[in-house]
Amino acid sequence: PAKVQAASEVQAASAPQAPLSLSATQSAPHIQAAAYAVYDAQSRQVLAEKNFALPIEPASLTHLMVAYLAFKALDAQTITPKQEWTVSENAWKSAGNRMFLERGGKANTIDLLHGMLILSGNDAALTLAEGMAGSESAFVAQMNAEAERLGMRQTHFENVTGLHSPKHVSSVQDLLILSQALLRDFPDYYQIFAKKTFTYNKITQPNHNLLLFRNDDVDGLKAGYSDIAGYHLITGSHRNGRRIFSIVIGASSNEARAIESRKLLNYALEAFDTQKIYAANTKITDLPVLDGSHTRIEAGTAQDVYLTFPRHSPQPPEIKISVPNVAHAPVQKGQTLGMLQVYADGKLLTEQPLIALDDMPSAGFFGRLWSYVWYWWKS
């Protein structure tokens, strides 16, 4: 069981956008890749990584941001699934993988998304971008604005295809942020990533993610490749109630990126356990309130709190609850009151804000007077 330590007079802070790291008692496998990471999506913990924030060439993993903006537009109903887009000369003659769109023809949004995400079709990515924004450059500006909003600090896009450009860069960390945003914000579209083949214009092509054909637990996400960058793969796995993502950048071949990704997924699933330690919107602690209609207010987290920890770890994790000595009314439901932090071997694993679970209005004059008398007596 975890040890719980309370602390007072700690300034509340916002939860980190980037995932946090954790070392295991079992050594991570040797991964033959320029950069990589494996991540538990429930606890938001990185379990192993190399060159996590190093700038890399994302190649056609760039398509994930094109998809994010398309999904966002679909949800906002500014475009529709069956809306048709004209295939320009520029899109038709694009280099790299293609879904074989016809020059001057039309294709609908959903078919283009399938062609881009399953087949890495650059003709599909360009057709979507030009149709939605009027030009590739205008759409790229939207991609960079969205990357900034999501907190992708090492990312800058120059095109929608991922074809080589010196300033077209991302990182394992940023690609992980984007992968989580796709699953979190658009779960209804995630099933596209799991499809093994796609047929368009009577041509059937396979998904480039070999693990979809080999492992039942794998349900995504996207492969990428360029002559300069090598072979990339972002893999999603859902097994035994756990959601794991791996990212492999710069492997030597299609087969190698699948093998190295499987090593990372097995490591996460076999060397670690993940447990829910607190449920969302349930009491974790409470604290005194001055000037309020009641003398104490309950605090918890807005989301379930999961913890990933090494199996057979000799030391249990330590949970630190940091709240001020007293809160002052009025307090709004959802207002941050403190911080929940989890440590193992002195390292911060994860943290979440502690929020007020109910409103606490201000009391009248006598109520406020009583709250001070009560707090003085309890102190």
Buried (B, 14 or more C-beta within 10 A) or exposed (E): EBEEEEEEEBEBEEBEEBBBBBBBBBEBBEBBBBBBBBBBBBBBBBBBBBBBBBBBBBBBBBBBBBBBBBBBBBEEEEBEEEBBBBBBEBBBEBEBBBBBBEEEEBBBBBBBBBBBBBBBBBBBBBBBBBBBBEEBEEBBEBBBEBBEEBBBBBBBBBBBBBBBEEEBBBBBBBBBBBBBBBBEEBEEBBEBBBBEEBEBEEEEBBBBBBBBEEBEBBBBBBBBBBEEBBBBBBBBBBBEEBBBBBBBBBBEEBEBBBBBBBBBBBBBBEBBBBEEBBEEBEEBBBBBBBBBBBBBBBBBBBBBBBBBBBEEBEEEBBBBBBBBEBBBBBBEEEBBBBBBBBBBBEEBBBBBBBBBBEBBEBBEEEBBEEBEEBBEEEE
